[in-house]
Each structure stands twice: as C-alpha cells, then as structure tokens.
Amino acid sequence: MVGKRRAWARVLVQLIRVPFRMTVLIGALWLAVAGYLDVPADFDVLLGFIFRTLFIGSGTWLLCAVLYYAEEIAANRYRIDVRDNRVARRVRTQLRMLRRIGVVVIIICAIGTVLLSIPGAATVGASLFASAGLLSVVAGLAAQSTLANIFAGMQLAFNNALRVDDVVIVEEEWGKIEEITLTYIVVHIWDDRRMVLPSTYFTTTPFQNWTRHNSELLGQIDFDLDWRVNPAAMREELNRVVAQTDLWDGRAVVLQVTDAVGGYVRVRVLVTAQDAPTLFDLRCFVRENLIDWVNAENPDALPLNRVEVRQQPDTPPVRPSSHARKPARPVIEAPGLFSGNDGGKERAQHFTESITVQDWEDAPEALPAPR
C-alpha cells in the first residue's frame, strides 16, 4: 500500500518480495510439521535439519536482498548523470564494495550455522580448530595471490584512487572503469571491448586517470606545415571554428608554433572540452576544418619536400695560386650568451662566482712572450 505512493517502498517490495515469501512459507511449513504431525524420532531429526537448512538459506537470501535495497536507496542520493559526479562515483563504488563484503560475510555465517546444526558437528569443529593455525598458514601460502587481489580491491574502493566510471589509460588502451570487484576490475574499452585486470594491477602499475578530480580535459592537435604558413590567419580561423560548436567548453583555445626545424613548421593547437569523449570529437572537428582551411585559403602552407638541382659547369673552375695571399676577412664579434655585453657577463658570473677568475687585461705580464 505504501509502495503506491512512495518510491522507496516500491524498490523494497521489488527486491525482497520473493525471498520474503520463501522465508515465510518455509517457516510456516516448519511450524506446521513440528506442531501438528506425529513422525518417528529419527525422521523428525532429519526433517528438522532439512527445514532448518532451508529456513537459514531463505533468511540469508532475504538479508542479502535487504543489503541490495540499502545500497540502492543510499546510491539514489548521489546521481552520476550530472556533469560533476566525482563524489557520487566514489560513494557508489564504496557502497558496492561494502555490499559485496556484507554478502560474503552473511553467506559464510549461514554456512557455519548450518554446519553447527548438524548433530556431532561441535565435536568435529573442536578438533578442526585445534589445527587451525597450521591450516591457516598453508591456506595463506596457497592463496596469497587471491588474498593480495582482495586486499588490493578493498584498498582501491576506499582510497579514492579509482572509481566506477573513471576514464583511464591502461595497457595503452583508453576506456572507462565499468566494474570494481574484490579480485578484478573490468575496463570498458572505447571500441566496446572489455579488459579484465586483477586488482593488484592498479596498486602496482602506473596508470592514467583522466577523471581523478574533474572530467575537464585539455587536448592537442599537431600540424607539420610549410614555412610559408600564416599562423595569425590560422589562429583566427581556429577561433571561428571553435566558436561555432558546442563541443568546446570555452575554457581555452590556443594556437602556437612550437618547432621550426628541418623542412617543416610544427603548429600546435590546444583546445578544452568537458570530458574525454567530447574532447576526442572536438579534436577531430578542429583538425578537419583546419585542414580544409589550409587547402582553400593557405595552400602555400602545404608540406613540401624541396630538392635543389645544380648543373656541373663544362670548364673546371680556376684555382688560385698557392702563392697568392687572400686578403684577411674581417672578424665579426657578436655578443654571446655569457660574453659580449653586460647581460652575458652577469649570466656568466652565476656560474663562476664561487671560483677565482683571472682577468688577463689587468695582468698583461702573465701572458707568455710572443716568439
């Protein structure tokens, strides 16, 4: 009745309807058989054990459903379909991990309760506990990799280094964290592949997290163009292109010439977007439009490979006589990085202020006599 008006009640009914009915049904049958049927003693013990096991199993199912309900109600307070969802993704990851740990603990307790309800199991359990120390050492050595993954999964769930829906670069692949478990993590690759990695991978191997604090990103587009490119006109075209698309978030757009060696000029474009998928589309959009602009408005900027062809003269050049003396070429003295002007000498002083430097102009007698 409450579920007709309240969303939390509808979710509760949807999740616990079947296990609740099973628990009530098994409990009612157990009471009916125990109270109204007259069965032999041996059969009564067996029948009681069966009903007890079924009741514990259905109760365990009900408690696990209640944990799912608690996770669902708590997670609904943190929406992930908004732009800034970093806190929501962290809380959802932690809730999911707590729910899984709780389910494991409940199942283990249920199995232990069933075993202890077996007649004579207490005596057997006492003998087993006597050798529990040795068994724990053997089990720890045999399952150390599994335990390492479990502890790594718990560490990732609560240290805020990785969350569900985080965009990461792992093994040179770009993808999104789809699922975090106690032993492994599933990465949804951009081309719809799934990469399953052990939890210890993210605690022992460096990886890139593009949404660690926020989802905004800065991307670059590089062009190798001819020296006759017009950077100012290309910058104006870039500003016009990004102003006409919703992919650009308006934070930054920059065009700079970052290199000019060899036969090409390296033009780098930096643009920003609200998240990684939008940035990828924005980079492709800007690249396509600037290529079209270079071909239409600045074709001289298209990259070229230049080859200079020289023709060998028919008569060999006349070589000057070895006795002829060439006039001396004037020596051009240009200021250097550490000499030639006051600024250079000041820079040089930073490297030589801790040692003694001989000034030869003030001590001409120290120079060797010319031969």
C-alpha positions as CSV (number, residue, x, y, z in Angstrom):
1,M,0.0,0.0,0.0
2,V,2.8,2.4,0.8
3,G,4.6,1.4,-2.5
4,K,1.7,3.0,-4.4
5,R,2.9,6.5,-3.2
6,R,6.5,6.1,-2.2
7,A,9.4,5.2,-4.4
8,W,11.5,3.6,-1.6
9,A,8.7,1.2,-0.8
10,R,8.3,0.1,-4.4
11,V,12.0,-0.6,-4.5
12,L,11.8,-2.6,-1.3
13,V,8.9,-4.7,-2.5
14,Q,10.6,-5.3,-5.8
15,L,13.8,-6.6,-4.2
16,I,12.6,-8.6,-1.2
17,R,9.2,-9.9,-2.4
18,V,10.4,-13.4,-3.5
19,P,12.9,-14.1,-0.6
20,F,10.4,-12.8,2.0
21,R,7.7,-15.1,0.7
22,M,10.0,-18.0,0.6
23,T,11.1,-17.4,4.2
24,V,7.5,-17.0,5.5
25,L,6.4,-20.2,3.6
26,I,9.3,-22.3,4.9
27,G,8.8,-21.1,8.4
28,A,5.1,-21.8,8.3
29,L,5.6,-25.3,7.0
30,W,8.3,-26.0,9.6
31,L,5.9,-24.9,12.4
32,A,3.1,-26.9,10.9
33,V,5.2,-30.1,10.6
34,A,6.7,-29.7,14.1
35,G,3.4,-28.9,15.8
36,Y,0.8,-31.0,14.1
37,L,2.5,-34.0,12.5
38,D,3.4,-37.0,14.6
39,V,6.5,-38.6,13.0
40,P,9.1,-41.0,14.3
41,A,12.1,-39.6,16.2
42,D,14.7,-40.4,13.6
43,F,12.7,-39.0,10.8
44,D,11.8,-35.9,12.9
45,V,15.6,-35.1,13.4
46,L,16.2,-35.4,9.6
47,L,13.1,-33.4,8.8
48,G,14.0,-30.7,11.3
49,F,17.5,-30.4,9.8
50,I,16.1,-30.0,6.3
51,F,13.6,-27.3,7.3
52,R,16.4,-25.6,9.4
53,T,18.7,-25.6,6.4
54,L,16.0,-24.3,4.1
55,F,15.0,-21.6,6.5
56,I,18.6,-20.4,7.0
57,G,19.1,-20.3,3.3
58,S,15.9,-18.3,2.6
59,G,16.8,-16.0,5.5
60,T,20.3,-15.5,4.1
61,W,18.7,-14.6,0.7
62,L,16.4,-12.1,2.4
63,L,19.3,-10.4,4.3
64,C,21.3,-10.1,1.0
65,A,18.2,-8.6,-0.7
66,V,18.0,-6.1,2.2
67,L,21.6,-5.2,1.6
68,Y,20.9,-4.6,-2.0
69,Y,18.0,-2.4,-1.0
70,A,20.1,-0.4,1.4
71,E,22.7,0.1,-1.4
72,E,20.1,1.2,-3.9
73,I,18.5,3.7,-1.5
74,A,21.8,5.2,-0.5
75,A,23.1,5.3,-4.1
76,N,20.0,7.2,-5.3
77,R,21.1,10.2,-3.3
78,Y,24.2,10.5,-5.4
79,R,23.4,11.0,-9.1
80,I,26.0,10.1,-11.7
81,D,24.1,11.5,-14.7
82,V,25.4,15.1,-14.0
83,R,28.5,16.8,-15.1
84,D,30.4,16.9,-11.8
85,N,29.8,13.4,-10.5
86,R,33.2,12.7,-8.9
87,V,31.8,12.4,-5.3
88,A,28.8,10.3,-6.5
89,R,31.1,7.9,-8.3
90,R,33.3,7.5,-5.3
91,V,30.3,6.9,-2.9
92,R,28.7,4.4,-5.3
93,T,32.0,2.4,-5.6
94,Q,32.3,2.3,-1.8
95,L,28.7,1.2,-1.3
96,R,29.0,-1.5,-3.9
97,M,32.2,-2.8,-2.2
98,L,30.6,-2.7,1.2
99,R,27.5,-4.6,-0.1
100,R,29.7,-7.4,-1.6
101,I,31.7,-7.7,1.6
102,G,28.5,-7.9,3.6
103,V,27.0,-10.6,1.3
104,V,30.2,-12.7,1.7
105,V,30.1,-12.4,5.5
106,I,26.4,-13.3,5.6
107,I,26.9,-16.4,3.4
108,I,29.8,-17.5,5.5
109,C,27.8,-17.1,8.7
110,A,24.9,-19.0,7.2
111,I,27.1,-21.9,6.1
112,G,28.7,-22.0,9.6
113,T,25.2,-22.0,11.2
114,V,24.1,-24.9,9.0
115,L,27.2,-26.9,9.8
116,L,26.9,-26.3,13.5
117,S,23.3,-27.5,13.5
118,I,24.4,-31.0,12.4
119,P,24.5,-33.4,15.4
120,G,28.0,-34.0,16.5
121,A,29.4,-31.1,14.4
122,A,30.5,-29.3,17.6
123,T,33.0,-32.1,18.5
124,V,34.3,-32.2,14.9
125,G,34.6,-28.5,14.9
126,A,36.7,-28.5,18.1
127,S,39.2,-30.9,16.6
128,L,39.4,-28.8,13.5
129,F,40.0,-25.6,15.4
130,A,42.9,-27.3,17.2
131,S,44.8,-27.5,13.8
132,A,43.5,-24.1,12.5
133,G,46.9,-22.5,13.0
134,L,48.7,-24.8,10.6
135,L,45.8,-24.8,8.2
136,S,45.7,-21.0,8.1
137,V,49.4,-20.9,7.2
138,V,49.0,-23.5,4.4
139,A,45.9,-21.7,3.1
140,G,47.6,-18.3,3.2
141,L,50.6,-19.6,1.2
142,A,48.3,-21.3,-1.3
143,A,46.0,-18.3,-1.8
144,Q,48.4,-15.4,-1.4
145,S,47.7,-14.1,-4.9
146,T,44.0,-14.2,-4.3
147,L,44.3,-12.5,-0.9
148,A,46.5,-9.9,-2.4
149,N,43.8,-9.1,-5.0
150,I,41.2,-9.0,-2.3
151,F,43.1,-6.5,-0.2
152,A,44.0,-4.5,-3.3
153,G,40.3,-4.3,-4.3
154,M,39.4,-3.1,-0.8
155,Q,42.2,-0.5,-0.9
156,L,41.0,0.8,-4.3
157,A,37.5,1.0,-3.1
158,F,38.3,3.3,-0.2
159,N,41.5,5.2,-1.1
160,N,39.7,7.2,-3.9
161,A,42.3,6.4,-6.5
162,L,39.9,4.6,-8.7
163,R,36.1,4.8,-9.0
164,V,33.4,3.4,-11.2
165,D,33.0,5.4,-14.5
166,D,36.6,6.8,-14.2
167,V,38.2,7.3,-17.6
168,V,41.7,5.6,-17.6
169,I,44.5,4.7,-19.8
170,V,45.7,1.1,-19.1
171,E,48.0,-1.0,-21.3
172,E,47.9,1.8,-23.9
173,E,44.1,1.5,-24.2
174,W,41.6,4.2,-23.4
175,G,38.5,3.1,-21.6
176,K,36.1,3.5,-18.6
177,I,36.0,1.6,-15.3
178,E,32.9,-0.5,-15.6
179,E,33.1,-2.7,-12.5
180,I,35.2,-3.0,-9.4
181,T,35.2,-6.3,-7.5
182,L,37.3,-7.7,-4.7
183,T,39.6,-9.6,-7.1
184,Y,39.4,-8.0,-10.5
185,I,38.4,-4.8,-12.3
186,V,36.6,-4.5,-15.7
187,V,37.6,-1.7,-18.1
188,H,35.2,-0.9,-20.9
189,I,37.4,0.0,-23.9
190,W,36.2,2.7,-26.3
191,D,35.5,0.2,-29.0
192,D,33.2,-1.9,-26.7
193,R,35.8,-4.4,-25.7
194,R,36.2,-5.4,-22.1
195,M,39.6,-5.6,-20.4
196,V,39.7,-7.6,-17.2
197,L,42.6,-6.8,-14.9
198,P,43.5,-8.1,-11.4
199,S,43.1,-5.6,-8.6
200,T,46.8,-5.7,-7.9
201,Y,47.5,-4.2,-11.3
202,F,46.2,-0.8,-10.2
203,T,48.2,-0.9,-7.0
204,T,51.5,-1.9,-8.6
205,T,51.4,-0.5,-12.1
206,P,51.2,3.2,-13.0
207,F,48.1,4.2,-15.0
208,Q,46.4,7.4,-16.2
209,N,43.2,8.5,-14.5
210,W,41.6,11.3,-16.6
211,T,38.8,12.0,-14.2
212,R,40.7,11.9,-10.9
213,H,39.5,15.3,-9.7
214,N,37.3,16.5,-12.6
215,S,36.3,15.5,-16.1
216,E,37.5,18.6,-18.0
217,L,40.5,17.9,-20.2
218,L,42.9,19.7,-22.5
219,G,43.8,18.2,-25.9
220,Q,46.3,19.0,-28.6
221,I,46.3,18.8,-32.4
222,D,49.7,19.0,-34.2
223,F,50.3,20.1,-37.8
224,D,53.6,19.8,-39.8
225,L,53.3,22.6,-42.3
226,D,55.5,24.5,-44.7
227,W,57.4,27.6,-43.6
228,R,55.1,29.8,-45.6
229,V,52.1,29.1,-43.3
230,N,50.3,32.1,-41.9
231,P,49.9,31.5,-38.1
232,A,47.9,34.6,-37.5
233,A,45.3,33.8,-40.1
234,M,45.2,30.2,-38.9
235,R,44.6,31.4,-35.4
236,E,41.7,33.5,-36.5
237,E,40.2,30.5,-38.3
238,L,40.6,28.3,-35.2
239,N,38.8,30.9,-33.1
240,R,36.0,31.0,-35.6
241,V,35.7,27.2,-35.8
242,V,35.5,26.5,-32.0
243,A,33.0,29.3,-31.5
244,Q,30.5,27.5,-33.8
245,T,30.5,24.2,-31.9
246,D,29.0,23.0,-28.6
247,L,31.9,20.6,-28.1
248,W,34.2,23.3,-26.9
249,D,33.6,24.3,-23.3
250,G,35.0,27.8,-23.7
251,R,37.9,27.5,-21.2
252,A,40.9,27.6,-23.5
253,V,41.9,27.7,-27.2
254,V,45.5,28.3,-28.2
255,L,47.5,28.1,-31.5
256,Q,51.3,28.2,-31.2
257,V,54.3,27.4,-33.4
258,T,56.2,25.0,-31.1
259,D,59.0,24.0,-33.5
260,A,60.6,25.2,-36.7
261,V,63.5,23.0,-37.7
262,G,64.3,21.0,-40.9
263,G,61.7,21.4,-43.6
264,Y,58.6,21.8,-41.6
265,V,56.9,24.1,-39.0
266,R,55.2,22.4,-36.1
267,V,51.9,24.2,-35.4
268,R,50.2,23.0,-32.1
269,V,46.5,23.7,-31.3
270,L,45.3,23.3,-27.7
271,V,41.5,23.1,-27.0
272,T,39.5,22.1,-24.0
273,A,36.3,20.0,-23.5
274,Q,34.1,18.9,-20.7
275,D,35.1,15.2,-20.8
276,A,37.2,12.7,-22.7
277,P,34.6,11.6,-25.4
278,T,33.7,15.2,-26.2
279,L,37.4,16.1,-26.4
280,F,38.1,13.4,-28.9
281,D,35.2,14.6,-31.2
282,L,36.3,18.2,-30.7
283,R,39.9,17.4,-31.8
284,C,38.6,15.6,-34.9
285,F,36.3,18.5,-35.7
286,V,39.1,21.1,-35.4
287,R,41.5,19.0,-37.4
288,E,39.1,18.5,-40.3
289,N,38.2,22.2,-40.5
290,L,41.8,23.5,-40.3
291,I,42.9,21.0,-43.0
292,D,40.1,22.3,-45.2
293,W,41.2,25.9,-44.5
294,V,44.8,25.2,-45.3
295,N,43.8,23.7,-48.7
296,A,41.4,26.5,-49.5
297,E,42.9,29.7,-48.0
298,N,46.6,29.0,-47.5
299,P,47.8,26.3,-50.0
300,D,51.4,27.6,-49.7
301,A,51.4,26.1,-46.3
302,L,51.0,22.5,-47.5
303,P,54.1,20.5,-46.5
304,L,56.7,20.2,-49.3
305,N,60.0,18.3,-49.8
306,R,62.4,20.6,-51.6
307,V,65.2,19.3,-53.8
308,E,67.9,21.7,-55.3
309,V,69.4,20.6,-58.6
310,R,72.7,22.1,-59.6
311,Q,74.3,21.7,-63.1
312,Q,78.0,20.9,-63.2
313,P,79.9,23.6,-65.3
314,D,81.7,22.5,-68.5
315,T,85.1,24.1,-67.6
316,P,86.6,23.4,-64.3
317,P,87.0,26.5,-62.1
318,V,90.4,28.2,-62.0
319,R,92.1,27.5,-58.7
320,P,94.1,30.4,-57.2
321,S,97.8,30.0,-56.9
322,S,99.1,28.8,-53.6
323,H,101.5,31.7,-53.5
324,A,98.7,34.3,-53.9
325,R,97.6,35.5,-50.5
326,K,94.0,36.2,-49.9
327,P,93.0,39.4,-48.1
328,A,92.1,38.7,-44.4
329,R,88.4,38.7,-43.7
330,P,87.2,40.9,-41.0
331,V,86.4,39.2,-37.7
332,I,82.8,39.8,-36.6
333,E,82.5,39.8,-32.9
334,A,78.9,39.2,-31.8
335,P,77.7,39.1,-28.2
336,G,77.4,35.6,-26.9
337,L,75.3,34.1,-24.2
338,F,78.0,34.6,-21.5
339,S,80.1,37.3,-23.1
340,G,80.0,40.4,-25.3
341,N,77.7,42.6,-23.2
342,D,76.7,43.3,-19.6
343,G,73.9,40.8,-19.6
344,G,76.2,37.9,-20.8
345,K,78.8,38.7,-18.2
346,E,76.1,38.8,-15.5
347,R,74.9,35.3,-16.6
348,A,78.5,34.0,-16.6
349,Q,79.0,35.3,-13.1
350,H,76.3,33.0,-11.8
351,F,78.5,30.0,-12.8
352,T,81.9,31.4,-11.8
353,E,81.2,33.4,-8.7
354,S,82.5,30.6,-6.4
355,I,85.9,30.3,-8.2
356,T,88.7,32.7,-8.9
357,V,88.8,34.0,-12.5
358,Q,91.9,35.7,-13.8
359,D,91.4,39.0,-15.6
360,W,94.2,38.9,-18.3
361,E,93.6,42.6,-19.3
362,D,94.7,43.7,-15.8
363,A,97.7,41.4,-15.7
364,P,99.5,41.6,-19.1
365,E,102.8,40.4,-17.6
366,A,101.2,36.9,-17.1
367,L,100.9,36.4,-20.8
368,P,103.7,34.4,-22.5
369,A,106.1,36.4,-24.6
370,P,105.4,36.1,-28.4
371,R,108.0,34.3,-30.4
